[in-house]
Amino acid sequence: MTMTDVDSTFRALADPTRRRIIQLVASRSLSAGEIASHFRATRPAISQHLGVLRSAGLLSEQRKGARRLYRAEPKALAAAIEHLQSFWPGRLEALKIEAERRERQRRDQRSR
């Protein structure tokens, strides 16, 4: 995943309506009308959100006759999660080392 892809993903997910849309279509495909029924926003507003999510690769669109069905793209979400997790290994190790150092200090102080 390139930094442009990561930026696009996080920009798309920054909006609470778009995060909710991803939740709605995570396990099943829904039409734009079915998605819109979960919101107070207008259908054109929901269509704009769907466009942003599609552009970011977070949604796939399948046509069935006149209907368009939307579903979350797990690979795009997995790539974003993987990117976030890449920050943790070194930091968790540093946290562990610091916690162990403080525990040794406490033990040393008690034994004096």
SVG drawing of the C-alpha trace seen along z (x, -y; Angstrom):
<svg xmlns="http://www.w3.org/2000/svg" viewBox="-35 -15 55 26">
<polyline fill="none" stroke="black" stroke-width="0.4" points="0.0,0.0 1.5,-3.3 1.3,-6.4 -1.2,-7.9 -3.4,-4.8 -3.0,-5.1 -3.9,-8.8 -6.9,-8.2 -8.1,-5.4 -7.7,-7.4 -9.4,-10.5 -12.3,-8.3 -12.6,-6.8 -12.3,-10.1 -16.0,-10.7 -18.4,-9.0 -21.0,-8.5 -18.5,-6.6 -17.3,-4.5 -20.9,-3.5 -21.5,-2.7 -18.5,-0.4 -20.0,1.3 -23.3,1.8 -21.8,3.4 -19.0,5.4 -20.9,8.7 -23.5,8.3 -24.1,6.3 -26.6,3.5 -28.1,1.1 -27.6,-2.6 -31.2,-3.0 -30.8,-0.4 -27.7,-2.1 -29.4,-5.5 -32.3,-4.2 -30.0,-4.1 -29.2,-7.8 -31.0,-11.1 -28.9,-12.4 -30.3,-12.8 -29.6,-10.1 -27.4,-12.3 -25.3,-12.9 -25.0,-9.1 -24.1,-8.7 -21.2,-11.1 -20.0,-9.1 -20.2,-5.9 -18.2,-7.6 -15.4,-8.6 -15.4,-5.0 -15.2,-3.5 -12.4,-5.9 -10.4,-4.9 -10.9,-1.2 -12.9,-0.5 -16.1,0.5 -16.8,2.6 -19.8,2.1 -21.7,4.9 -24.5,4.2 -27.5,6.5 -29.9,5.2 -30.7,1.6 -29.4,1.9 -25.9,1.3 -24.9,3.3 -22.1,2.2 -19.8,4.2 -16.8,3.5 -13.4,4.5 -11.6,6.4 -8.3,6.2 -8.3,2.4 -9.2,2.4 -6.6,5.0 -3.9,2.9 -4.8,-0.1 -4.8,2.0 -1.4,3.4 -0.1,-0.1 -1.2,-1.1 0.2,2.0 3.6,1.3 4.0,-1.6 3.6,0.7 6.3,3.3 9.2,0.9 7.0,-1.1 5.6,1.9 9.1,3.2 10.3,-0.2 7.3,-0.3 8.1,3.2 11.8,2.2 10.7,-0.9 8.2,1.0 10.8,3.6 13.3,0.8 10.8,-0.8 9.9,2.5 13.6,3.1 13.9,-0.4 10.9,0.4 12.4,3.7 15.8,2.0 14.2,-0.7 12.2,1.9 15.3,4.0 17.3,1.0"/>
</svg>
